[in-house]
Amino acid sequence: MEDIDKVRAQWEQEKPHLDTLPMAIFGRIMRLQKHIEAEVAACHKQYGLTMGEFDVLATLRRSGEPFNLTPSALLSSMMLTSGAMTNRLDKLESKGLIERVHSKEDRRSVSVGLTAKGFDTIDKAIEDHVAVQHQLVERLSDAQKPELNQLLKTWLTGFEGTNDSNV
């Protein structure tokens, strides 16, 4: 019997009136998250990136030509605080992966763009990132993957509304 099932059985014995199915669901999600995070972090580490730095580079790369965004556009697409974003940008800039470019029309206006090194790094890293994601879900059947995705999407919509542009 799996640990989570043992916990449920113990609660069933001690408090039979409690429905502990949600407890099992959350326990499994939290344990899965640990495994997922470890595998994805190991992938990013090969490129000298943290998960947050990868996220910034990926956001810039998927934005399309010319692969730059304003800091506020980055913030809104990544749901970070401005302090956390500044820290990530400083680190990525020191690694030569991004550059901050001042507008010629308005020197107060800045955009963040990928350098050639940043573009090459994220282009390689995203390939490995997606391969790791495929490995992480390989135990699910082809039918189970979209079913799980839809269940999670429905559940998440209950918290975040109907904007599914990030799903």
C-alpha positions, 0 to 999 in steps of 0.5 A: 500500500502506498504511503498516501493510501496508508494515511487515508486508511489511518484516518478512516480508522480514527475518523471514519466520517471524514472524506479524505479523498481530497487529502489524497489528491493534494498529497499526490499533486504535492509529491508529483510537483517535487519530482517534476521540479527536480527533473526540470531544474536538472534540465535547466541547470545544464544550461546554467539557468534557474527555472525563473531565468529559463522562464524569462528567456522562454517568454522572450523567445516565444514572443516572436521577432524581435524577441524583446518585451518591455519589463511590464509586459514580462511582468504581466506574462510571468506574474512576478513582483517587479523586484523579482523580475529586476533580480532575474534580469540582472542575472541574465544580463550578467550572463550575457543572455539578455540586454536592456535597450533604451528607446531612441524616442524616449530614453525612459522607455526600456525593452528587454531582448535576447542576445544572440547567446541568449537566443541560442541558449533558449533555443537549445534549452527549450528542446530539452525542456519539452523532452523532459516534460514528455518523459515525465508524462510517459507513464500516462496513455495517449488518451489519459494525457488530454483527459488529465489536461482538461481536468486540471484546466477545469479545476484551475479555471475555478480559481483563475477564471476563463483566461486559458491563454497559458494552458 
